[in-house]
Amino acid sequence: MKDTTRLVRVGLPDPPEKLAPGDPIHPGPIFASAYATPGDPTESAYTYARFHNPTWGEMEHALGALEGGIARIFPSGMAAVMAVFAALLRPGDTIVLPSDCYYTTRILTREFLAAFGITARLAPTANNAQREALEGSKLLWLETPSNPTMDICDIRLLADAAHKAGALVAVDNTTPTALGQQPLALGADISVASDTKSLTGHSDLLLGHVAVRDPELNAKIDRWRTLSGSVVGPMEAWLAMRSLATLPLRLEKQSQNAQMIAEFLESHRVVNAVYYPGLVSHRSHALARRQMRFFGPVVSFELSSRLSAERFLKGSSLLVEATSFGGIVSSAERRARWGQDAVSEGFIRLSAGCEDIEDLLADLDQALTNAASY
Ligand SMILES: *Cc1c(COP(=O)(O)O)cnc(C)c1O
């Protein structure tokens, strides 16, 4: 069965004949903290809600199938990132991190892992520069495309190099989602994502997941979740599952819109630079074509100044000025306002939604004209 068919049918009995007369086609979330557990607890499928929940199970089954591995969900992308760190890293270990990765991941290693004797070694995503930093490391952390500068690295090449150096490889796959890029099939040991973004796509919940191929590694991730209590509410899991069913529709439309927007921006005199892996001018376009199934919704670009970027955002009537990305509604923000990324004052990260492309391009055109004189 193709991914699209499997995703559309998420949560349904498999095969479909198993629906009994009168059954709801889509069962609702199961809310429980404790389950009836008479006698020997190993005889109950469910006992206590920090260990397991049937609604999580459905979502994890679908994510596992999509990733080509075993998945565990977490209450946010950062909770998923932390689960990988906690399951794998011990005092004295070194992690090789992209210097341009999602800034909270960098801050987490600086503020917390360092205190536990774990060293973070930083190198840029572009040109596979992390390869030079691998010696003696325990974990190679990749993020491709990197957020927000949309640089690309070669997952297969770096995974081979890391395995030779004795390190495991994790990919933060948030930007493309597992439908757009499959880290496990490309040789990574771990695929991690914030499902808050494109995967669920409705800007209404926080969620993350970790997927691996090795059952022993999954057991460590699972153990961390159960002991630390880093668990998802059933309502969030269920909402996410509803959203997952439309991922193929959303991602295809968003990627088409993003491509058209990137090409439009590239041809616009007010725009200094555009960063989108789907552009032939992107420095890693050929690699992106090989490695990704969709280029995704995120288009980053540069205007000449902070004022110009602010005028652009204010002048647009369709772009919601907000952080995050991957929602069905197009959004954008001036990234330097957070002060954590090495980007220019006029750098904008735009997330293409599912609106009609003619409306989007007309709006962008007038907003850029509005920004032109600054
Ligand atoms: C947003 C994001 C995260 C963190 O996810 P949350 O759901 O906000 O905790 C991690 N990695 C990347 C690349 C992200 O964009």
The ligand as an ORCA input file, in Angstrom:
! r2SCAN-3c Opt
* xyz 0 1
  C       9.854     23.679     16.082
  C      11.028     22.808     15.929
  C      11.450     21.984     16.979
  C      10.782     21.980     18.340
  O       9.466     21.568     18.289
  P       8.341     21.976     19.366
  O       7.172     21.178     18.938
  O       8.169     23.461     19.281
  O       8.867     21.577     20.710
  C      12.546     21.160     16.754
  N      13.193     21.156     15.570
  C      12.826     21.952     14.553
  C      13.568     21.893     13.262
  C      11.728     22.800     14.694
  O      11.370     23.598     13.671
*
